[in-house]
Amino acid sequence: MANVPLSNIDFYHKHDTPDPQTGNLRAFLSQLFQDSEAQYASFSFTLDAIDPLAYLEMCWNQDQFQFYWEKPTDELAIAAGGSVKHLSAEGSGRFNAVSKAIQTTQQLSREYSSVPHPYSGMMFLGGFSFFNNISDGVWNDFDPASFTIPEWTIIQDGKFNLVTFSVELSLFETARDLHQHLIDRFDAIRKSCRMDKKLNGQETPPSFTQDISLSDIKNGEYEQWTSTVTKATDLIADNNFDKIVIARKISIPRRDNTPPTQVLNSLRKRYQNCSSFLLHQGGSTFLGSSPERLGSFRSRLFLTEALAGSIHRGQTESEDTQLGQHLAKSKKDQSEHNFVIKDIEERLIPFAIDFYRSPKPEIKKLTNVQHLYTPIRAHLEEEAEVLNVIGQLHPTPAVGGYPWKDAAPYLDELENFNRGWYASPIGWINSKGMGEFAVGIRSGLLTQKEAHFFAGCGIVADSNPAHEWEETNLKLKPMLSALHYD
């Protein structure tokens, strides 16, 4: 990426906005239109405080790409909309194809930023489907690999707010035209900052106290589930594989036209230690709050984690502690968790100089469930491409199976639906090589007429169908509650 030399930016001006009198910006624009290789450009400016999700809701456009990402533990939120350029791919080489397309786009792009900040500049937002291709029509709006450069991005980093506008230069005849465009866009967002900064709508998350009778949604679903789990344990007993993750999908008519931003607002309030995400393409929205990080990266440092083995939360502190201790001692859950750790380490070896993890798993407590959790840190080789690392890690045994090459052929046979983007890598990468991807679990696909919810659990040799059924019910609660189906 060709960046603006630091000497060209007067960093004493903390609020270098698209004002006609801002000499640095005008000089950059003049140079930009003399650069014959430049095709795209991004412009980043500081911004008054605003809730990025509130702004996304205020300017929601059903016909355009819309994106949201929030990780409260990192004090990071990203809202974006519109499309300057869309990158897509399919097939077994889709991770590498998208990686190369991003690199090519960066070579053709130029950046201006009023302040030095790691999140300034162009961003690529999107993700991948679970399998190399998608065969289910409900996912028609989503490509197997899809990344978008948005027209606008608002980032909240702690108490610091940044807005970035990205453009295709061929749409502007002169530097003056582009300058006026930036002024108009910035003024429109700045006016929004002066409005009510709280997200309208429901301020209290829905109750999670009611039971879900999911077996009543489809006749015979529980019996079919029992048969599927039994088939999986028989396959394990015959040494076909050690573990496989079986998922359920339920499709329910939409009760109302609750905006996707309102659904996500409920989720992000309830699940503060998860990554809340929203991708809207065409007429469909894929959203959720994922407890599982597939990978985050900055420079050559790569962070991932093993998250497998689950139990519900207790009604009291003592009961909750006892349940956590039971989870930590469970041979079934420890076995499932160790498969994930072993597989991640094996997949990282070709890319990593070294990696480290704690010797014993921790307990990660979410609102309605607790998991065995082991963070893993690695330093990547200089030539390692992060999207190829993400592709190598996907799918982990926490959502796929172990060994994956042995379990994969049986997944279509055991599940009665195509996963689409469920349990797939969802996230972002920026022009400075930073980014993060979560595993798209605790998620749902919203279309105009239906809501599709997904949940899975790991099947090992001693899995009990009834217990696994209850685990999927537990994992379905977040999305069901956000749409008031519990």
N, C-alpha and C positions, 0 to 999 in steps of 0.2 A: 504494500500500500504506500503510495506517495503521500506523505504528510506535509503540512505546512511547516517550514523551518521555524523553530522556536523563536528565533530572532525577529521573525516577521510579526509576532503577536505581542502586543503590549499587555503584559500580565498585571500591570498596576490597575487596569480597568477591569474591575471584578464583574461588571455587568455590561459587557460589550455586546449590545443588542443590535439587531439589523436597522440601525438608525442611519439616515442618509449622510450624517456627518462623521460616521465611523470610518476613519481613513484606512485602518488595517483591512477591514472587510472589502472596501471598495478596491483597494490595491490587489487583494487576492482575486476578486472577481475579474478584474482586468487581465491578470496573468492567466486565469483559468480559460478565458475565451481565446487566448493565444496558444494554448496547449493543444496541439492537434491530436494527441493520443487520449485525452480525457473524454470519457463518455458519461461518467456519473460523478456526482459530488455530494458531500454531506456537510451540513453546517450546524454546529452545536453551540448553544447559548445557555447561560444560567437562567433560572426561572423562579418565580415566587412559589411558595409552598402550595401544593395542591395534591389531593388524593388521586393518583393515576387512574384507579378504577372508576372514580367518580367522573373524571374527564372522559374516559372511554364510554361510559354510559350516556353522558350528555351528547356526545357526537356519534353515537352508535349508527352504523350504516350496514343494514342487512345485506346489501349487494357488494360489499367490499371486504377485503381481508381485514380481520381484527385479531388482536393478540393481547394476552395478558399473562404476566408471570409475577409471582410474589413469594418471597421466602423471608418471613418475618425474623427468623433467627439470624439472618444476614443483613437485616434492615434494608432489603433490596426489593423494589417493585418496578416493573416495566409494563407500560401500556403502549400500544402502537396500532396504526391503522393505515389503510390504503396500500397500494402496491406500485413500486417503481420498477421492480424486476422480480420475476418468479423463476426459481430454479427447480427443476424436477428430474427424477430418474426412476427407473424400475429395474428389477432383476437383481442378480447376485452381486453385481458391481455397483449398486446404487450409492453406497457410502463413499466409495472412492470417486465416483462420478460427480457427486455433489461437492466433495472436497476440492476437486480440480476446478469445478465451475466457480466456486467461491474465490479461489486463488486468481482465476482469470479476471473475474469482476473487480477484485481488489486492485489488480494491475492497471485497470482502466478507470480507477476512481481516484478522486482527490478529496482531501478533508480540510475543513476549517473549524477551529474551536476557539471560543473566546477565553477559555480557561483550560489548563492542563488537567485532564481527568481520565482515569482508566476506562470509563464508560462513554466517553465522547466518541464521535465518529459513527461510521456505518455499522448496522447490525443486520444479521441474518437470522430470521426467526422461523421455527418450524419443527420438523421431526420426520419420523419414518414409520412405516407400517410394521406390524410384527413379522410378517413373512415378506418375501421378495416381491410378491404381487398381491393384489386384492381382488377377490372374486364375488364379494357380497355387495349387492346394489345399494344398500343403505350407506355405503362409504363412497359413493360416486363422486362426491365433492373433494375427496382426498386422494392425492397421488401416493404411490409407495414410498417416495422420498420427495419432500416438498419444503422449500425454504423461500422466504420472501424478504426483499428489502422494502421496508415500509416507507410511506411518504413522510410520516411523522412518528416520533418516538418520545415519550416522556419517561424519564428515569428518576426514581426517588432513591437516593443512596444515603441512608440515615436522615439527616436534616437538610441534605443538599439535593436540589432539584435541577434537572438538566433537560432541555428539549433539543432534539435533533431533527432537522428537515433534510431529506434526501431527494435528489432530483435526477432526471435524465436530461442532460444538457441540450440534446437536440430539440427539446420542446421550447427552448428560449432562443430568440434571435440575437439578443444583445445582453451584455452584462447588466445594463440598466433594467431590462425586463426581469431578469432573475432577482436583482436586488429588490425590486418592488414586490415580487412574489414573496420573498422572505419577510419583508416588512408586513405585508398583509397577513401572512400565516402567523407570525409572531404576535402581532397585535390581537388577533382573534383568540389565541391561547391565553395571552395575558389578561384579556377581559374575563375569560372563564375563571381565572385564578381569583378574581375579585368576588366571584359568586360564592354561594354556599359550598364549602369544601367537603361536606359530608355526603356520602352516598345516600340518595333517596331510597325510600322503601324500608324493608324490614330491618330493624335495629337489633332485635333479639333473635338469636339462632333458634331454629325449631327444636322442639323437645325430642329427645332420643329415648324416652322411657317406654314407649309402646313396643309391643312385640310385632314382628313382621311374619305374616303367614304366607310366605312365598310359595309354599306347596299348593296353595289354592289358586295361584295365578294360571297355571297350566295343569290340566288333569294328567296325573301320572308322572309329573316331573320328578318327584322324589324317588319313585320306583326306577325311573330311567337313570337317575343319578346313582342309586345304589348299584345298579347293574354295571354302570360305567366304571365306578371305583373298583368293583370286584374284578372286572376285566383287567384294569390297570395293575392291581396287586397280583393277579395271575401271571401277567406278563413279566412283572418283577421277579416272581418266584421262578419263572422259566429263564431267568438271567438275560432278558432282553435289554434291560437298563436298570439303574438303581433307583431312579426317581423320575416322576413326571408330574407336571402341574396341569390339573384339569380345571377349566373355567366354565362358568355358567353365564348365560346371557338371558335377560328378561326384557321384553318389549312391552311397554304400557302406553296407551293413548295419553297425549298431553291433556291435563285437566284445564289449563289456562295458558295464556301467552306470557307467562313470567319471563322477563328478559334474562338472557344468560348471565348478564352482569349481576343480577340479583341472586341467582343461584350460586355464583361464585362468591358473592359477598357473604352468604351464609356459611359456605365452606371455609373461607379464609379466617373467619372469626372463630369457628369451632376448632380448626386444626392449625394452631399457631406454629407448630413445629413441623409442618409439611410444606411442600412446594405446591402452591395453587397455580393452575395453568388454565388457559382458555385459548383455543384456536378456532376461529370462525372462517370458513371458506364456503363459497356458494351460499346455500341456504341452511347449512348444517354447522353445529358447534360441538367440538369435542372439548370437554372440560373435566376437571377433577382436582383433588388434593392428594398428592402422592407422598407417602412416607419414605419412599426409596429413591436415593440418589444413584443414578447409573454412573455419572462421572462429572466432576467439575475440574477446571484446569485454569492455570495462570502461569505463564511462562512454561517451564518444563515440569512443574509440579502438578500431579494428577491425583485426585482424591476420589475414591469410590467406597463401597460398603457392601457387606453381606447382611441381608435382612430376610430372615426365614425362621419359622417357628413362631406360633401365635397362641395367645390365650386372652380371654376377656378381662376387663378391669373389674376390680372389686367394688362393693357398695361402701366399704369403710377402708380406712388406711391399713388396718391390720389384715383384712381380707385381701386387699390389693397386694400387700407385701407377700402374703402366703401364696397367692396365685403366681406372682413373679418368681418366687423360690421354686414352686412346682414346675414352672416353665424351664428354669435353669437346670433342673435335675432330670427333666424328661428325656429319656433315651431316644424316643421317636423324634422329638424336636431338635435335640442335639445332633442326631444323625442327619436330619434334613438341613440343618444350618451348616454342618461341616462339609456337605456336598457343595454348597454354594461357595464357601471359602476356598476349597480346593480348586474348584473350577475357575474362579476369578484369578487366582494366582497363576494357574497354568496358562490362562489366556493372556496375562500381562507380561509373561516372561519374554516374548519376542520384542516387546516395545520398551521395557523398563531397564534402567541401570540398576536400580535397587527398589525394594518395597518393604513396608513395615506394617504390622498389625499387632494388636494386643493379643496375648495368649489365650484369654478367656472372653467370651462374648458378654456384652453389657445387656441391660434390659432397656429398651426404648419404649416409653409409655406414651401412647396417643390417647385421644379422648375416650374411645370405646374399645381399644384393644392394646395389648402390649406384645412386643416382638423381641426375639433374640437379635442382637445387633453388634456387628463388628466393623469398625471403620478401617479402611486400608489406604495407605499412602504410598505413592510411587513417584520416582523421578524418571521422566521419559528420555529416551535417546533423542539426540538432536534432530535426526531425520524422521522421527515418528510424527505422522499426521493425526491430529486428535480425533477427527471424524472416523478415521480407520480404526483407531483404538476403541471408540464407541461401538463401531460395527463389530469389532472382535469380541467385545464384552456382551453384546446382545445376541440372544437372550440369556440372561443369567439363569442358573438353576432355580432361582426364586420364582421365575415366571415361565420357565421352559422345561428343563429336565436335565438329568445327569446320567450318563454322558449325553450331551445334546444330540450328537450325530446319530445315536442309537434311539433316542426317545422321539426325535422329530417326526419320523415317518408315521408314528402311531397317533399323533395329535389330531389330525383330521379325522381319523377313524373314531377316536374317543369323544371328540367334541362335535356338536351338531350345528356349528356356525363358524363363520370366518371372523377372525379376531379384528381385522382392520387395523386400526391404530391402538387398540387396547393392548396394554402391557408393553408398549413400544417406546423408543427414546423420544422424548419431547423436550425442547429447550431452545437455546440460543447460542450464538457465537458472534463475537465482534471483531472489528478490524485489527485489534491489538492482540488477538490470539487468546482472549479470555472467553469463557463460556461455561455453561452448565446444562446437563441433561438429567431429567428425572425419568423414572419408569412410569409409563402412563397407566397406573393402577388406581383404585378407588375413583373410578371415572365413569363417564357416561357420554353418549352421543345424543344430542338434541336435534331433531328435525322439526319441521313445522307441525307435524301431526303426532309424532311419537317420541318417546324417551326410551333409549336402550341403555341398560345398566349391565355392568360386568363385574365378576368377582371369581377368583380362583383360589386353589389351595394345593399344596404339595402332597403328592401321594407317594408313600414309601411302603416298604414291605408290610408293616404292621398297622397301616392306616385303617380307621374305622369309618365306614360310609356315613353313619349318623353323625359322628363328631365332625367330619369334614363338611357335611351339609350345614351344620350350625355355624362353622367357621365362615362359610361363604355368606350366610345370612348376616353375620356380624359385619363382614366387609362391605355388604351392600347397603348398610344403614346410612352411611354418610350421604350418598347420592339420593337415596329414597327420601331422606328427611329434608334435604335441601329443596326438593320439589313437592314436599308435603304428602308423601305416599306412605309414611310409616304410621 
